[in-house]
Amino acid sequence: MKNFALTGVGGYIAPRHLKAIKETGNRLVAAFDVNDSVGVLDSYFPDAVFFTAAEPFEQYLQQLKNSGNPVDYLAVCSPNHVHEEHVLLGFRVGADVICEKPVVLTPASLTLLEKAAIASGKKVSTIMQLRLHPSIVALKERISKEPVSQRYAVDVQYITARGQWYHNSWKGDTSKSGGIATNIGIHLFDMLLWLFGAVKENRVSLHTAEKASGRLVLEKADVNWELSIDENDLPVSVRNEQKRIFRSLKINNEEIDFSDGLMTLHTASYEAILAGNGFCLETTAPSVRLVTDIRNTDL
C-alpha cells in the first residue's frame, strides 16, 4: 500500500483521483486546497489530514519524510498555473508525482521540471487518458499495421460544453489555464501526435475564449481540428439526448466517436503509473509545445 498526498482536492477532477487511489489499494494521508469545500474526502479518505495553506502542508509532508514514512506519490489536481510549483513541492518531500493535464503551461517550465526530476531522482507522470481509451487504442493498433507510407485525412471535433461559471473561474483566465487549446485541447493534441506523428505544419484559424480551430500537417495525417465549450456547437442529436460532450474523429471519412468512456480511465492511468508505465515528461512534451505555439499564434 502506497501513501499519497493530493493538491487541489476541492476541484472538479480530484474525485477521479481519489477514486483511483482507493481502487488501486492505496491510501491518502494528506490533502491541500485553498478552498475548504472538500467534503468529498469523507467518501474516500476521511482520515486524511487537510490543509488550506501550502506551507503547513509541505511541512507536514517533510515531517513524514524525516520520520521514515514519506508519501510515495503526490497527486496534483490544482489549477494549471500552479502545476509546476506543486510538482517541485512533491520532489522536495521525496515523492514521485502524478499530475493532471497539462503538466505545465510552457516549454521553459518543462525544461525546469526535467532538470529538477534528474536532481531529485523522482518522476512526474501526466494523466493523458485518451491514450488508454479502447477506441483510440484500437485505432493506434490498426494504424501500426498499415504501410508506413499511408497518409490519412482526419477531421476532429472536440466539444465539451461548459456553463457561464467557466469564464469567471481560473479556467477562463488564459494566464492560469493556457486558454481553450491548452485546458480543453491538450488531450486531443496529445492523442493526435501519438496516432499520427510529429508536427510538420501548424495553422490556427480561430482561437477565442470559447472556440478554437485549425489545421495540422503531421507525419502521417492532414488534420482539421475544432474545439469548443459552446453547447450550441453540439450536434442536435447530442443535445436532444441532453448530453454535453461530443468527441468525434473522422479518419478517411470513417467516424470514431470517443465521447464516452473517459470517466473510468483515471484508475487505469494509476495502474499503469504504479506499474512503471506512466507518461513521462519526454512523452507529453510535444503536446505542451504544440498548444503553446497555438496559444501564441497571431491571428
C-alpha positions in Angstrom: 0.0 0.0 0.0 1.4 3.4 -1.1 1.0 6.7 0.7 -0.5 9.5 -1.3 -0.9 13.2 -0.8 -3.0 15.4 -3.1 -3.2 19.1 -4.0 -6.4 20.7 -5.4 -8.7 18.3 -3.6 -11.7 20.7 -3.8 -11.5 20.8 -7.6 -13.5 19.2 -10.4 -11.1 16.4 -11.3 -10.0 15.4 -7.8 -12.7 12.8 -7.2 -11.4 10.8 -10.1 -8.0 10.7 -8.5 -9.4 9.9 -5.0 -11.4 7.0 -6.6 -8.2 5.8 -8.4 -6.1 5.9 -5.3 -8.7 3.9 -3.4 -9.4 1.4 -6.3 -5.6 0.7 -6.6 -5.5 -0.3 -3.0 -3.6 2.8 -1.7 -4.3 5.5 0.9 -4.4 9.3 1.0 -2.7 10.6 4.1 -2.8 14.4 3.4 -4.5 16.9 1.1 -4.3 20.6 0.3 -6.7 23.1 -1.2 -7.0 26.9 -0.7 -10.8 26.3 -0.5 -12.3 24.2 2.2 -15.3 22.7 0.4 -13.7 19.2 0.5 -16.4 17.0 1.9 -15.7 14.6 -0.9 -12.9 13.3 1.3 -15.5 11.6 3.5 -16.4 9.3 0.7 -12.9 8.1 0.2 -10.3 9.0 2.9 -12.0 10.7 5.9 -8.8 10.3 8.0 -6.6 12.3 5.6 -5.1 15.4 7.2 -6.3 18.5 5.4 -4.6 21.9 4.9 -5.7 25.2 3.3 -2.2 26.7 3.1 0.7 25.3 1.2 3.4 25.9 3.8 2.0 23.8 6.6 1.0 21.1 4.1 4.6 20.9 2.9 5.9 21.0 6.5 3.7 18.0 7.3 5.0 16.1 4.3 8.5 16.9 5.3 7.8 15.6 8.8 6.6 12.3 7.3 9.7 12.1 5.2 12.0 12.8 8.1 10.2 10.2 10.2 11.0 7.5 7.6 7.3 7.2 6.4 7.2 9.5 3.4 4.5 10.0 0.9 5.3 7.9 -2.1 3.2 9.9 -4.6 1.8 13.5 -4.7 -1.2 13.8 -7.0 -1.5 17.3 -8.5 -5.1 18.3 -9.3 -4.7 22.0 -8.8 -5.1 24.8 -11.4 -2.8 24.6 -14.4 -0.7 27.6 -13.5 0.5 26.1 -10.2 1.3 22.6 -11.5 5.0 23.5 -11.8 5.1 24.8 -8.2 3.3 21.7 -6.8 5.4 19.2 -8.8 8.5 20.8 -7.3 6.9 20.5 -3.9 6.5 16.8 -4.5 10.1 16.4 -5.4 11.2 18.3 -2.3 9.3 15.9 0.0 10.7 12.9 -1.8 7.6 11.9 -3.7 7.0 10.9 -7.3 4.3 13.0 -8.9 1.1 12.2 -10.8 0.0 15.4 -12.5 -3.2 16.3 -14.3 -3.0 17.7 -17.8 -1.3 19.9 -18.9 1.7 19.1 -16.7 2.9 22.7 -17.3 2.0 25.6 -19.5 5.3 26.4 -21.3 8.3 24.6 -22.7 10.5 26.6 -20.3 8.7 25.0 -17.4 9.2 21.6 -19.0 12.9 22.2 -19.0 12.9 23.3 -15.4 11.0 20.2 -14.3 13.2 17.9 -16.3 16.3 19.2 -14.5 14.5 19.1 -11.1 13.5 15.5 -11.8 17.1 14.5 -12.5 18.4 16.3 -9.4 15.8 14.8 -7.1 15.8 11.3 -8.6 12.0 11.5 -8.8 9.5 11.2 -11.7 6.4 13.0 -12.8 3.7 11.2 -14.8 0.9 13.0 -16.6 -2.7 11.9 -16.9 -3.3 11.6 -20.6 -6.2 9.1 -20.6 -7.1 9.2 -24.2 -4.1 7.0 -24.9 -5.9 4.4 -22.8 -9.4 4.8 -24.4 -10.3 1.5 -26.1 -11.5 3.1 -29.3 -8.2 5.1 -29.6 -6.0 2.1 -28.7 -7.8 0.1 -31.4 -7.2 2.8 -33.9 -3.5 3.0 -32.9 -3.1 -0.7 -33.4 -4.8 -0.5 -36.8 -2.6 2.3 -38.0 0.5 0.4 -36.9 -0.4 -2.4 -39.3 -0.8 -0.1 -42.3 2.0 0.6 -44.8 4.5 3.2 -43.5 3.7 5.4 -46.4 -0.1 5.5 -45.7 -1.4 9.0 -45.0 -4.8 9.9 -43.5 -7.3 12.7 -43.9 -8.6 13.5 -40.4 -11.3 15.7 -39.1 -11.7 16.1 -35.3 -14.5 17.7 -33.3 -13.9 18.0 -29.5 -16.9 19.8 -27.9 -17.2 19.9 -24.1 -20.0 22.3 -23.2 -19.3 24.5 -20.2 -21.6 26.9 -18.3 -21.1 30.6 -17.6 -19.1 29.7 -14.4 -16.2 28.7 -16.6 -15.3 32.2 -17.7 -15.3 33.5 -14.1 -13.1 30.7 -12.8 -9.3 30.3 -13.3 -10.2 28.2 -16.4 -11.4 31.4 -18.1 -8.1 33.2 -17.4 -5.6 32.3 -20.1 -2.7 33.2 -17.9 -3.8 30.5 -15.5 -5.3 27.8 -17.8 -3.5 28.4 -21.0 -6.8 29.0 -22.9 -9.1 26.5 -24.5 -6.4 24.9 -26.7 -4.4 24.1 -23.6 -7.0 23.4 -21.0 -9.5 21.5 -23.1 -7.4 20.6 -26.1 -4.3 19.1 -24.6 -5.8 15.6 -24.5 -6.8 16.0 -28.2 -3.4 17.1 -29.4 -1.5 14.5 -27.4 -3.8 11.9 -28.9 -3.2 13.2 -32.5 0.5 13.3 -32.1 0.5 9.8 -30.6 -1.5 8.4 -33.5 -0.1 10.3 -36.5 3.4 11.5 -35.5 5.2 14.8 -35.2 4.0 18.3 -36.3 5.2 19.4 -39.7 2.9 22.4 -40.1 0.6 24.2 -37.7 -2.1 26.7 -38.9 -4.5 28.3 -36.5 -7.7 29.8 -38.0 -9.6 30.7 -34.8 -8.7 31.0 -31.1 -11.2 32.7 -28.7 -12.3 32.1 -25.1 -14.9 29.6 -26.3 -13.6 28.1 -29.6 -10.5 27.3 -31.5 -9.8 25.6 -34.8 -7.0 25.0 -37.3 -5.1 22.6 -39.4 -2.2 20.4 -38.6 0.1 18.6 -41.1 1.5 15.6 -39.2 3.9 12.9 -40.3 1.1 10.6 -41.3 -2.0 12.8 -41.5 -3.6 16.1 -42.5 -5.8 17.1 -39.6 -8.6 19.7 -39.4 -9.5 20.2 -35.8 -12.2 22.1 -33.9 -12.5 22.7 -30.1 -15.5 24.3 -28.4 -17.1 24.8 -25.0 -20.2 26.3 -26.5 -23.2 24.0 -26.1 -24.7 25.4 -29.4 -21.9 23.6 -31.3 -23.1 20.2 -30.1 -24.9 18.2 -32.7 -28.7 18.3 -32.4 -28.8 14.6 -31.7 -26.5 15.0 -28.8 -28.4 17.9 -27.4 -31.7 16.0 -27.7 -30.2 13.3 -25.5 -29.3 16.1 -23.0 -25.6 15.3 -23.3 -22.9 18.0 -23.1 -20.0 16.2 -24.7 -19.2 15.2 -28.3 -15.8 13.9 -29.3 -15.5 12.6 -32.8 -12.6 11.7 -35.1 -13.2 11.0 -38.8 -10.3 9.2 -40.5 -10.7 8.9 -44.2 -14.4 9.6 -43.7 -14.8 6.8 -41.2 -16.2 8.2 -37.9 -14.9 7.1 -34.5 -17.0 8.5 -31.6 -15.0 8.6 -28.3 -17.4 10.8 -26.4 -17.9 8.2 -23.7 -15.5 6.2 -21.5 -13.2 8.8 -20.2 -14.8 8.9 -16.7 -13.4 5.4 -15.9 -9.8 5.9 -17.2 -8.1 7.5 -14.2 -7.9 4.2 -12.4 -6.4 2.6 -15.5 -3.9 5.5 -15.6 -2.9 5.0 -12.0 -2.5 1.3 -12.6 -0.1 2.0 -15.4 1.8 4.6 -13.4 2.2 2.3 -10.4 3.4 -0.4 -12.7 6.1 1.9 -14.1 4.4 2.7 -17.3 3.2 6.2 -16.9 3.5 9.1 -19.4 6.7 10.9 -18.5 7.8 14.5 -19.3 9.5 13.4 -22.5 6.3 11.7 -23.7 4.0 14.6 -23.0 6.4 17.4 -24.0 5.4 17.6 -27.8 1.7 18.3 -26.9 2.8 21.1 -24.5 4.9 22.6 -27.1 2.1 22.4 -29.7 -0.5 24.1 -27.5 2.0 26.8 -26.6 2.5 27.5 -30.3 -1.3 27.6 -30.9 -1.8 30.0 -28.0 1.0 32.3 -29.2 -0.1 32.4 -32.9 -1.1 35.8 -34.1 -4.4 35.9 -35.9 
